[in-house]
Amino acid sequence: MVMAWCQTVCLAGGLALGASVAAAEAPRRVVSINLCTDQLALELAAPGQLISVSYLAHDPASSVMQTKAAAIPANRASAEEVFLLKPDLVLAGAFTPPDTLRMLSRLGVRIEVFPPETNLHDIRDNVLQMGQVLGREAMADQVVADFDAGLSALESNEHPLPSAIIYGANGYVAGHDSLAGAILRAAGYRNLAAEFGITVGGTVPLERLVLAQPDLIVLAEKNRGHARSEETLDHPALYALIARQPHASVEDRNWICGTPHVLDAIRELRAVRMAGKLAQ
């Protein structure tokens, strides 16, 4: 009798534990509160698994997955709003406000925080991490395989490398140790930011840029509306420089986050080089 009772209870406990593990592996109500986790989750989530994304995922200027995101309700990443959605998993970024994460954690909400991508390897890591937390490992493996195949198709051993610089508001440039810098390298360019002593990111006065004469200037997209920080991008000296130097503009949404869609940015930049417009 005792043995039968034990078997029944142990079996029930085992089933409950199995169900708990399965639920942890494949959450059913996932909320993303960060643009970059939005896009990774939209790439990998099973139908109906992702119940809310950040409002930026609906912005076509910011989100490469905007069309898919349009069918999913948006949130403003407040702890109260997110908690009321009754998520069993919240996806956040390293720069999500700590108070939001602390409050959700106190309320017993499971949170997965993803670090920012600073190179192409980080993209692979975050895709695999997302696949693991969503219980979509096979899908993540396939996305990474497709990403690697796309990169291999774009590889080039041509030398010398033309110089390029990404120039944005306030004269901000992306350094070697940044995602944008990795994209430049993958597209076959030498990042001129290194010659200014910039490794991650920093500012370069317009006068120094003009004197440096990069083979390619990649201009950051302007925000909608007008900001004083963007006045550098409207400066006559910059207009004069790009009138005689090759220049390009890559849609921010293709590389604002480290997703497999950075391949589109690499293709755009590589196409400029392959068109034979740059000095070799």
C-alpha positions, 0 to 999 in steps of 0.5 A: 500500500505504502509502495503503491502510494509512493509510486503514485506520488513520485510519478506525479511529482516526476510529471510535475517536474518534467512539466516545469522543466518543459515550461522553462525550456519553452515559455508560452508568454514572452514579452520583449522590452528591448529593440534588439531582443525584439528582433531576435525573438521575432526571428526565432519565436514560435507562433503565438509565443511572443505576446508583446514587443517594445514600441520601437519594434513597430518603427520602420526606421528602427526595426528591420522586423517591423512588418512581422512586429506589427501583428504583436502588441507593443509595450513601453517597457514599464514594469507595471505594464509588463507585469500585467501581461502575465509573462513567463519570460521577459527579454531585456537588454543590458541597458534596460533601466535597472529599476525596471528589472529589479521590480520585475524580479521582485514580482517573481518574473523570469528575466533574460538579459542579453548583452549588446553585440560588439562584433559578428561573433556576438550575433551568433552567441545571442541568436543561440542564447535566444534559441535556448531561452525560447526552447527553439534551439534547432531554429537558432542553429539554422539561423546561425548556419544561414548567417555564416553561409551569407558571411562566407559568400561575402568574404574577400581577400582583396588588398589593399583595403580602401579606408572608410569611416562612419560619420554621424551626429556630433562627429561621432565615429564607430571604432574598430571594437564596435559592431559597426566597425566589424561590419566595415571590416566584413565589407572589405574596408579599413576603418579610419577611426583607428588612425584617430585613436578611436577603438569603440567610439568617439568624435572626430572634428570635421576639419580632421575628417576633411584632411584625412580624405577617407576613400569612403564616408558612410553617413549616419541617417538623420533622425526625423525632425531637427537636432542640433547634434546633427548640424555637423551633417549639414555643414558646407565643408562636409557637403564639399567633401562628399561631393568629391569623395565616394559616400554611402548611407546604410539604413540604421535598422540594418545595423542598429542591432546585432542580428543576422540582418547586418548582412544587408548592411555588409552587402550594401557597403561591399556593393559600393566597393565592387562598383569600382568607385573607390581607390585601391 
